[in-house]
């Protein structure tokens, strides 16, 4: 692959303006692992930041007298006070000022991500090593990356509406609908009965199904983007189509990705990886990842497929050490040997998100 390193010059810094680097070190040194910054890191940080600020601003409106720094730091994690306490813990006591400070930077991040749509078809294009599966050489139009972009747009829209920036919010809302339309037109495959990536190279793997397509199903059901009960005929038809395609995709994932009930991240063994040359059942090469399995559980919960959620959950907490799979980065499904970072907080977090969603849906 001829991977090599270089120091970013001013021109490169200008080109990357608005994006997050792959890794930020304590001494101020940062790295970008691919040819460009990862699409998902920047998009998901936009989504998470917006999600937190919307809720802290809502709490500020409901309790304008109480000062954030007076609130307890140790509170229930599902409560609104928990988010405010986190901000207070790092010295931030006014969510409105935080919003005023970060929103211009977030708009720059949006501009950067828009620039990744090279052919103006409503889909972001990427090169190798520019998403979380940074060894499988995905380039082109990747479903997972569009899902991250869609989450960023919808959550940031909610924040902009909250601070009464309606003009900016309308622009992002239009972009989110354009993204959905483009995914439905260009990344749906009748032959595969699922959403699939459109890769620009490595044709042998261009129709390979990957587990992270399930994030798109989460994205279209987040903040009620897709209204299954919409009264307008055209929008109802679109919603019904999206519902049918979601079910077909989840069924395809179960039949093509599950190996002895292990949900694997890739459908087949990879023929080429880089820069890490992977063996079969290693890292991203047909292994079990709790974090994306948690997202698959969340997607199945959104479409009331609770039987599959139970199967996935039992696999995550199975084994002699009952919780070992949930706390490791990835597991070899042949040897049942966990590997990678421990404890891997991303996996723990996604499983918790899925469980809260399942509990909420079953109660209401």
Secondary structure as GFF3:
##gff-version 3
##sequence-region A 1 364
A	DSSP	alpha_helix	10	15	.	.	.	ID=ss1
A	DSSP	beta_strand	23	24	.	.	.	ID=ss2
A	DSSP	beta_strand	30	31	.	.	.	ID=ss3
A	DSSP	alpha_helix	39	62	.	.	.	ID=ss4
A	DSSP	three_ten_helix	68	70	.	.	.	ID=ss5
A	DSSP	alpha_helix	80	89	.	.	.	ID=ss6
A	DSSP	alpha_helix	95	115	.	.	.	ID=ss7
A	DSSP	beta_strand	125	126	.	.	.	ID=ss8
A	DSSP	beta_strand	140	141	.	.	.	ID=ss9
A	DSSP	alpha_helix	143	162	.	.	.	ID=ss10
A	DSSP	alpha_helix	166	186	.	.	.	ID=ss11
A	DSSP	beta_strand	188	189	.	.	.	ID=ss12
A	DSSP	beta_strand	194	195	.	.	.	ID=ss13
A	DSSP	beta_strand	198	199	.	.	.	ID=ss14
A	DSSP	three_ten_helix	203	205	.	.	.	ID=ss15
A	DSSP	three_ten_helix	211	213	.	.	.	ID=ss16
A	DSSP	alpha_helix	214	221	.	.	.	ID=ss17
A	DSSP	three_ten_helix	222	224	.	.	.	ID=ss18
A	DSSP	alpha_helix	233	257	.	.	.	ID=ss19
A	DSSP	beta_strand	258	259	.	.	.	ID=ss20
A	DSSP	beta_strand	262	263	.	.	.	ID=ss21
A	DSSP	alpha_helix	290	302	.	.	.	ID=ss22
A	DSSP	alpha_helix	306	316	.	.	.	ID=ss23
A	DSSP	alpha_helix	324	327	.	.	.	ID=ss24
A	DSSP	beta_strand	328	332	.	.	.	ID=ss25
A	DSSP	beta_strand	337	342	.	.	.	ID=ss26
A	DSSP	alpha_helix	345	363	.	.	.	ID=ss27
###
